């Protein structure tokens, strides 16, 4: 909306100042007689109401002011209801190229929940957009259009009124959006803006792009632009040869190109929220390259967190264990070579590296999500390990026993008797055979350290005496 364009609220206030006392009283009577229109319950004015205004005896100028006033009142009172209807239509119509605010106002049938296709048939909210354009045309505020207002025919062609409104909306959608949005409450306005400016749909498309990357990473036609044009959302299929654009992000792509004058990619990125923005932009730059991408690492952490397995990786992340040992300790089967390679890179930087990728996951996880109860974590790991496997697999048993020993180490330095008591107490409560064996070996380790310490201390005292 340019600086010369007044909001509908300001226009109403200006009209109030121009109305005579008699005109104001007349409007009050209209309010009593035609409450459904004046309150915004309906948007199509009663013909007998319009007749009453035309036959009121006021001057032509004042009659027009009265009509403008009650129209603006109707728009302001009905806009929240219309916006709510527009928002409710999003899920079923978001891939439909007709689903724009201007088309919704022109052609949406609120009863049947469809866009009317007839050339001469306006939808439930047609009077709103027609009235706004009529008012703007009379004040010379519209950009180029071919609309003869209040004329249903042009040289005998029926339906010109709808055609004219559609034509006018092409060059005047900006002013229409601002005038209509200006009548809404803050929360409703934000929800409508997220739709009409494609923030909501662009973020959906970006998330789908990330989700489908593993399935099409080796497809040389798979890139962001082709994905928006050729991905079938319903079938969850990327097919560059598909002829129909139904059920795709093609209309989103077209709108981005139109608004940005061709620079659709940057226009797309501007719509995205973090961390999706960073992930998509990084992935686009890495598509087609060989090896592990940043998206592979983030997705692995995302999957581990979703499966409540991240804490186990975090237990070993600072210990220099390789990926195979970590997964072995977690007792996860059927792990591919590629996944092992990815996990190796994820833990290369230790826990800080894990947290870095965790911060790029598409859900909110505070740092506390991987601040674990190590004792409980070790118990859970032990419950997944078959006792026979534990006895026969020296790599697995060594990893878990060494981890248990390390987890008591700092406490042992500060309080040896207290640590030994704690280990014995944990051992008494350990009903899982694998965890019981781990604690037995841990207790034996620290008992040996106590004996070594005693021998060393006795040796040192002998040296001092001698």
Secondary structure, 3 states (H helix, E strand, C coil): CCCCCCCHHHHHHHHHHHCCHHHHHHHHHHHHHCHHHHCCCCCCCCHHHHHHHHCCCCCHHHHHHHHHHHHHHHHHHHHHHHHHHHHHCHHHHCCCCCCCHHHHHHHEECCCCEECCCCCCCCCCHHHHHHHHHHHHHCCCCCCCCCCCCCCEECCEECHHHHHHHHHHHHHHHHHHHHHHCCCCHHHHHHHHHHHCCHHHHHHHHHHHHHHHHHHCCCCCCCHHHHHHHEECCCCEECCCCCCCCCCCHHHHHHHHHHHCCCHHHHHHHHCCCCHHHHHHHHHHHCCCCCCCHHHHHHHHHHHHHCCCHHHHHHHHCCCCCHHHHHHHHCCCCCCHHHHHHHHHHCCCHHHHHHHHHCCCCCCCCHHHHCCCHHHHHHHHHHCCCHHHHHHCHHHHHHHHHHHHHHHHHHHHHCHHHHHHHHHHHHHHCCCHHHHHHHHHHHHHHHHHHHHHHHHHHHHHHHHHC
